[in-house]
Structures are given as C-alpha cells and as structure tokens.
C-alpha cells in the first residue's frame, strides 16, 4: 500500500518543484544571508505542496475520467485501482495537515513571533499554495480544466518560489530577483505545456480544456519555443546586471540539453514520443537552478 502512495506522489516531479527554492536560496547565500534552517524547511514545505498537488491531480483526473485508456503517460493510482478515491482523499487531508505544520515552522523560524505582518502574509500565501495545488484538477471549477494551469504554475513555481524563498532569508526584495524567478517559472510552464501537448487528444475527449487544447498543437509548439528561449534571456539579463565573473554564466550549460530538446519538439509528429522529453526538461530545469546558484557562489 505504501508503494502505491509513493507512486502517486510522483517522485520524479520533486526536483522541478524545488528548483525555485534552490535559486532563491543561492541568491541569498551569495549575499551572505543564507540560513540552513530556513533552507531545509522551505524545501520540505515545497515538496509537501507538490505531493498534495500530485495526490489531488490523481484524484481529480481519476474521478473525472480524464485518466483513461487514451492517456499516453504512466497510469495513475486511482485509474489503475491501486488506491480508491476515498483513500486518496484521506491521504490529501493528511498531507495538508503535515504541510501546514512544516510551513508554520518555516514562517516562525524566518520571522519569529514579533513580525505579525510577515507571519500573516506568508501564512496566507501557504494557504493559497495549498488551495492552488488542490484546485488544479479537483472540483467543478478546477482551473486546470479551463486553460489556467500555465498561469498558476508560473506564479507558484516561479515568482512565489524564488522571490518568496529569497524574502524569507533577506526580508526584502530586489527588483532583479524577478528575472531568475521568471526563468524558473517559464521553464516550469514549459514542462506543463509539454505534458499538455502529449495528452492533447485524450484531454479533448475528456473535456479538459488546457491551453494546448484551446490553441492547437502548432501554436503550442511556438509557445513552447518562446517559453524556453525567454527563460534563457531573463537569466542572461540578470547575470549581465550583476556581472563580476565568468562563473556566473555556468547556467548556460543547462541550456545545451534544453535547446536540443527544442529541436526534438520542433520535429515531433507523434505526441507519445514527447513523454521522455518531460523528464529531460524537468531535470534540465533542476540543473539550471544548481548551476545558476553555483555561478553566484563561485563568483564570491
């Protein structure tokens, strides 16, 4: 049974989910404002958010019938019958409780009990993150079924993850921090768009109106190119603004497989063949976060 829940948690999605935290933490570290307690708690909180999202997606797509024999990706646990909808709902509730405890610890360690304003703001952001994770596919008004998944991924995986984690360390925001936040957000949206291109036909049949379903496969490809190229340009601009050493361009290495991936997407004619590209792009995003951060640290 535990194996089934681990499968539902989709561990391969976790590196992508923590990429923004890694970038925000490295930037804070480059300014000598790093704190290990904040880092560990932020990573744990983000992993918990992702697990809630994965459980909720399994449940939402499962009960709606979106996960069916037409779906190209690996079978989900409710789809296969390994976990019942009732059991998954219980797992979601437990995950939310654990997440709230860890998130509160993170906020308390970051701000203490005196900074009521920041405590309140970040607690509300934590609640918003949980709601966003659940409402992607669950409920009658699931935003993932209305083509809004891309926007929410950009906001939570990019802006909130990078800028939020940076603020936890520094208690301030520099406008340039939004540039790498845009990069991580756009790369994360790229992963979602790739997933939606792969599943477009089955989504059409099940009534899931993702952005890819709305704009078609060809425009989705162009959209994909713009997302990944723009992510590179924002990171490049951040380095130019703060340039002091060639080490800061280490992140370019991560874009070698990304640009190779773009060629694969350009040539693709069979959606099923996009499935291996999901893992490649997710790992490349994680690699970007590490190399981007190392470039800042080696620069000091």
Secondary structure, 3 states (H helix, E strand, C coil): CHHHHHHHHCHHHHHHHHHHHHHHHHHHHHCCCCCHHHHHHHHHHHHHHHHHHHHHHHHHHHHHCCCCCCCCCCCCHHHHCCCCHHHHHHHHHHHHHHHHHHHHHHHHHHHCCCCHHHHHHHHHHHHHHHHHHHHCCCCCCCHHHHCCHHHHHHHHHHHHHHHHHHHHHHCCCCCCHHHHHHHHHHHHHHHHHHHHHHCHHHHHHHCCCCHHHHHCHHHHHHHHHHHHHHHHHHHHHHHHHCCCCHHHHHHHHHHHHHHHHHHHHHHCCCHHHHHHHHHHHHHHHHHHHHHHHHHHHHHC
